[in-house]
C-alpha cells in the first residue's frame, strides 16, 4: 500500500543478490508457452491475401481478409484431450470502427468478439477468448459479421487450461529494482509495483518514498529483467499527474477507449490518469477522481481506524469493478458499466471480510485463462508480524469467494513457501502484481508457471512504515500443474 501517516541494503550486497538470480530469471518464460498458429502457415486459410506491408507481425506475414461478409480466416488446432483453452487472437485494426466476428469452433458459433480499432495497422493487440476443444483436431474460424471484414490477423496463441494448484511453491529473485535519487528526488524505497509486458518491453510503475516519508510514483521500462536495475527512473510528479500524495499504482490498457489507464490512491479517493502511449511518461493526463462524492458510506461505516487504500480495476464483458481495502478486515467492490467507465462507480459492497490482519490490503483479482475461474489474492500480516498473501477463487468477479491457499501454513505466497538463492533478502512477501499474459482491463493470467512481482525489505529493518527500505523482486512458481 501507500503511506500510513530501516536501513538500506549496501550496494555490494545488492549486486551479489542480483547477479545470483538474473540468469535463471531471464531464462524463465512469462507464462507457460502456448502453441502458436500463424495465419500464413498451412493448414490455416485466409479468404484474402497474406501480406507483409505493415510492421510488427510475427512469422512471415499476416492475413488481410477481403472486406466482405464471409471472408473468413480459419485455423486447425490440436488438443491432446478435451479441455477448455485460452485462444489469444493477435490483430491490428487501423480503421475507425470495430470489426465484430463470429468465432466458430468445430462448426458451432461460441462467441462474437469485437475487434476494436488499434489506431494503426502496425499496432497489434491480443484479444483472448475461452473455448472448449475436443480431443484431436479442431477448427477455429473467424467469420466477419459486417462488410468491413476482419481485422488483420497475425496468429492464434492457444493455451490449454489447467487448474490452479491447492498449494504453491515459489523461487524468488534477488533485488531487481531499488531506489534511484536525482536532483529533486531523494529516494529511500521503491514499492507497490504494477507491471505489464507490451511491445517487447516490461513497463513498471511503482510508489517511491523519500527521506521525509513523502510519496511519489515512478515509471521505468526495459526489455529483459537483467536491465531492470539499470533502467532510467521517470518520476511522474514532473508530469501532468502532479505532485502531492500519489501511491499504489495499477496500470492496464482499457481497450474500448484505446487508452492506457493508471489507477492510484490520493489519500482521500481513488484517481486515474490516461495516455495513448505507455512508453511516454510525459503523456499522462491530469488525474481525475473515481468517486465524485468521496468515500462511499459503507466504507465510512466499517473502516474504523483503518485507511482506504490499494485500488484495483478488473472488467468483464459488461461491467468494470473497482476493488479497495481498508486495513481493517474488509475488501470492497464498486462497479460501473464498461460503456461508462471510468465514470459512475457505484453500488459499493463488502466483497469479503475477515479479521483486520488476515484481510489487510493490496487486493489483486485476475481472470484465469482457459477456465471459468477468477483468482483473488490479498495481503495479510502473519502471527510473526511479516506480510504474506492469501488466495481465493470464484466463478465470477462478484463472488462468492472460496478459499484456495489462504492460511499461514498453506499460503499463496509467504516466506515458508518461497525459496531464495543464498540468504533470503526479505521475510515479507508484500504488495505486488502478477505478470499477466495480457495487458487489458480483463486482467488475464495463465494458470501455468505464475510469476509475481512484489515488494520485500531487509528483515532487520525496523523503521516506521513510511521509512521502511522496500525493494522489488519477482517470484516464479516452481510447482506449476502444467
N, C-alpha and C positions, 0 to 999 in steps of 0.2 A: 504494500500500500504506500501512500504518501506519508505525510507527517502526522504526528500526534503531539501538536503543540499545546574508544577503541583504537585503538591504534591501527596504523596502516601496515599492510604487508611490505616487507623490504623488497626492493626491485629485484635483487638476485634470487630471492625465493620465488617471486612471481615468474621470473624467466624459466626457472627449473621446472615449475609446475606446468607451464605452457608447453615447453619443449617435450616433456614426457608423454603428452597425450595427443599432440596435434596430428601425428601421422595416423593414428587409429581413428581419430575423429574425422579427418578429411576423407579417409577411405570409406567411411560408413555412408550408405545411401540416406537421403532424406526420409524415405519410407521404402517399404518393400517395392521392388521394381515391378511395375505392371507389364503386361505384354502389349507391345505396340504394333498397331496395324496401320501402315502407311496407305494413304488414299491412292497413291500412284502405283502401288505394288499389287500384282495379281495374287489372289483372285478378287481383289477389290474392283468395283466397277464404278465408273463416273459417267453420268449422262451429260457430257460436256467435254472439256479439254483438260489435260494435265499441263499446268502452266508453271513458269518459274520467274515471272516478271515482277513479283512482289517479294521483298526480302523477309527473312525471319522464319521461313518454313523449315521443317526437318526433312530428312530423306532427300529425294531427288526432285520433288515438285509437290503440287497440291491440286486438288480437284476444284476446277472452276466450272460449276454446273451451268447449264443453259438457263436463261431467265424464263422459266416456264413451269407450270404445274406438271408434275410427272417427271421432271428432270432430276432423278434421284441419284444418290450415292449409296453403294452397298458394300458391306464388309462381311467376310466369313471369319467367325471367331470360334476358337476351340475351347472346350472346357473338359476337364478330366472327370467331373461329376456334376450332377445337377445342383446348382447353388446360385445364390444371388451374387451379383457382381457390380462394381462401380465402373461405369463407362465414362471416361473423360474425353470429350469431343473438342478438339482444338480447332478454332475457327477464326476467321477475320471477316468483318463486315464494314467496309468503308462507306456504305450508303448511309442515308439519314434515318431510315426506318428499320425496325426489327424484321427479321425473316423467320416466321414460325414454320415448324416442320412437324410432321407425324413421324414418331420413332417407332418403327415396325420391327419386332423381334420374332423371327420364325413365323412370319405372315400374320402376326397379331399386333395391332397398334397398342402400345403400352404407355405412351406419354406423348405430349405435344409441346416440347420445349420451344421457346422463342429465342432467337439469337440476335441480341441487341447490337446496335452499331458499336463498333470498337473505335470509331473515329478516323481510322485509316486502314487501307487494305494491307499495310505492312505491320499493323498492330494485331497480335494474336492473343486470344484468351482461351481458356478451357472451361467448358460447362460440363458438370458431372451429373449424370443421372444413374439411378439404381435400377437394374433389370434382373430378371430371372433367366438363367441359362440352363439348357438341358445338357446332359452328358453327350460329348462328341461335338459335331459341327453345328454352328448356329449362324443364321443370317441376321445382320443388323442393317436395316435400311433407313435412310433419312429421306422422306418424301416431302418436298416443298408444298406448302398449303396455298401460297399465293403465286401470281405470275412473276413476282420478283425472283423466284427461285431460291436456291440455297445460298448461304454464305459460302465463301471459300473454305474448303475443308482440308486440313493438313493431315491429321491422323486420329485414330482412336487409341486411347490407353485403357486397357481392360484389366481390372484387378478383382480377382475372385475374393469374395468376402470371407472373413474368418471371425470367430467370436473373440471378444476380449477375454484374456485370462482372468481367473478369480484372484490371482495374486501376481505381483510384479517384482521383477529384479532389474536393476539398472547399474550402469557403469558411468561414472562422472568424468568429464574432462577436468583439467585444471582450470585456473582462472583464465578466461579468454578475453574479457574486456574489463579494464579498470579505469579509474578517473584520469582525465586529462584536463589540466588547467590551461587557461590562456590569459590574456591581458585583463579581461573583465570577469573571468570565472575562476575562482579558487576552489576547485572541486575536491570533495572529500570522499564521495561514494557514488557508484552507479548502481541503479536498482530498478525493479518493476519493468522488466523488458517485454516488448512486443515485437514480433518478427514475422516477416513474410519473405518468400523466395519468389522473385519476379524478374523475368528477362535475364536470367543467369546470375542474379545478384541477391544476396541477403540484405534486406533493409531492416535495420534495428532501430527502434525508438525506446527510450528509457528515461526514468527520472534520474536526476542528479541532486545531490545535496552539497552545499558548500560549507566552509569552516564556520559560518554563522548559523548553520542549520537551515538555510534557505533552500528552496526547491526550484528546479527548472527542468525542462525536457530537452534531451539531446537526440540527434539523429546521426547515424553512420551507415555506410554500406560497403560491401566487399563481395568478392566472387567466391572465396574459399575461407574456411574458418582459420586457416593459417595466417590470414591477413587481418583478422578481427582486431588484434591488439594494436596494429599499426594504422588502422583506418582513421581518417580525419573525423573529429567530432564537430558537429554543427549545432550550436545552441539556438533553440527555437524562440527564446525570448528576444532575439535580434530580428525576428520576422514579424509579420502581422499578428501572430499569436500573442506577442507582447510579454511584458514582464509580469511580476506578481506570481502568486502561488499557482502552479500548474504541476500535476503529478499523475502517475499511474496511467500512461498512455496505452491505447489499444487501437491498432491500425488494421484496416481492411479496405477492399475495393467494393464500393456499392455499385454493382453492375447496372441496375436500372437507370441510374443517372450518369454512368461512366465517370464517376468521381471517386478518388480515394478519400476515406473518412478517418480522421484521427480523433478518438474519444479520450477525454481525460477529466480528472476531478479538479475543481477550483476551490474546494473548501466548503462552499455552500450550495453546490449544484453540480450536475454533470454537464459538460460542454463538449463541443465538437468544432473542428475546422476541416476544410476540404481543399483538395487540389486535383488537377488533372495529371500531374507529374510528380510521382512519389520521390523521384530522384533529385528534385529541385527544392531544397529546404526553404528557399525564399518565396516559394509559390503558395504557401498555405494561407488560407483566408483568415480574417479576424474571427475569434471564437464567438459562437452563439450557444445559448443555454438550451438544454433539453426541456427543462421544467419551468414554464413561464411563471408559475406561482410558487416556485421554490420547493422545498421538501414536502412530499406528499404526507397527508395526515397520518396514514397508517404507520409510516416510518417515525414520525414525531411521537406517536403513541407507544412505540416499542424500543426506541433507540437507547433509552436510559442515559448512561454516561458514556455511551459509545460515540463513534464517528461514522459519518455517511461517506463511504469510500468505494473505490475499485469497481468502476462501471464497465460492463461487458455487453456488447451487442451481438445478437445472432438472429437471422431471419429464416423463415421457411418460405413457401411459395406465396403466402398471403399476408403474413404478419412479421413485423420486426419486434424483438423483445429486448428490453434493457434490464440486465441484472445488476444488483448492487448489494453491498454488505453494510452492516452497522457496528461491527466489532462487539456485538452483544448477542450473538447466537441466532441472528435472523438473516436469511437470504431473501431479497425482494426481487420481484419481476414486474415490470411495466410493459405496455405494448402499444403499438400503433400499426397501421396498415403499411405494407410495402409501398403502396402508391403515395402515402402521406409522409413517409419517413424523410427527414428526421423530426418532423413536426408531430404533435398530437400524442405524445407519450401519456398514457392514462391507465386506468384500471390496475393500479398498483396493488399487488397481493404479496403475502408471505409465501414464497415458493418452498422453503424448507426451514426448519428451526431445530435448535439443539441448545446445549449449554454454551455459555459465552466462548470458552476457549476451544470447544470441539467444533464450532462452526464460526470461525473468526472473520476471515476476509479473503480477498483475491479469488473470486469465483471465475472459472472457465467453463463454458458449455460448448460442446462440439457435436457435429453430425458425423457418425462413423460410417464411412463409405462402404458400400456393399452390404449394408444391413439396414434394419429399420430402427436403429438404436441411436440415442443421444448419450453422450458422456458428460457428466458434471464432475469437476474436481474443485475442491475448496480447501483453503489453508486452515490449519488448526495449530494450536500450541499444545505440545505434549506435556506429560507429567514431569518431564525433565526440563521444561521451560524452552525447549527447542521447537522450531517450526517444522511442519510436515504437511503432506496433502492426503486428504481422504477422497473417495470417489463413489459415484452412484451412476446408475443408468436408468433410462426411461424411453418408452416408445415415442414420446412426444416432448417438445420443448416445455410444455406446460406441466409435465409430471403426470402422475406421482413418480418420485424417485426411489429406486430400490438400491440398497447398499451393495457395492461391488467389493472394493477393498477399502475399508473405512475405519480400521482400528489401529492403535499403535503397534500391535503385534502383527497385523496384516494391513499395512498402509498402501496407498497408491505410491507415494514416494516419501521416504524417511531415511534417516541415517542408517537404520538397521536393514534396509534393503538396497542400499547404494554402495557399490564398491569403488574404491579410488586406487589409482596407481601411486603407491607410496603413502605417505601420511595424508590423511584427509584434511583438506584445506578449510572445510566447513562441516559443522554438525547440523546446521539449519538448511533445510530444503524449502525455500520460501518463494514468494511471489514470482510468477513467470508465465510462460505460454508455450503451448505445443508448436512445433514446427509443422505447419499444416501442409497438406498436399493440394491446397487450393489457395486462392487469395481473396475470394469474395465473401459476401455477407452470410453465406451459409455455414461458414466455419467448419469445413470438412477436413477430417483427418483419416488416415489409413488405420486399420486395426493391426497393422504389421509393423514391427520394428519402430515403435514410437520413439520420438525424440522430444525432449522438453528443455527449453531454455529457462534458467532460473537464477535467483539471487542467493548467494551464500556469503558468509563472513568468517573472519578469524575466530575460531572457537574461544579464544581468550579475551576477545573484545567485550568490554562491559560498559561502554558509553551509553548515555541516554539515547533513545530511539533515533532521533533526528541526526545523531552524530555517529551512528554505527558505520563501520567501514565495509559496506556491501560491495560485492564484485559479481560478475556474471560468468556462468558456466553453462554447460549443456549435459543433460542426462541422455544416455542411449539405452533403450530397453534390451536386455540380454536373454529374456525368456519369451520371445515372440512365439505365438502359436502358428505362424505362417511358415 
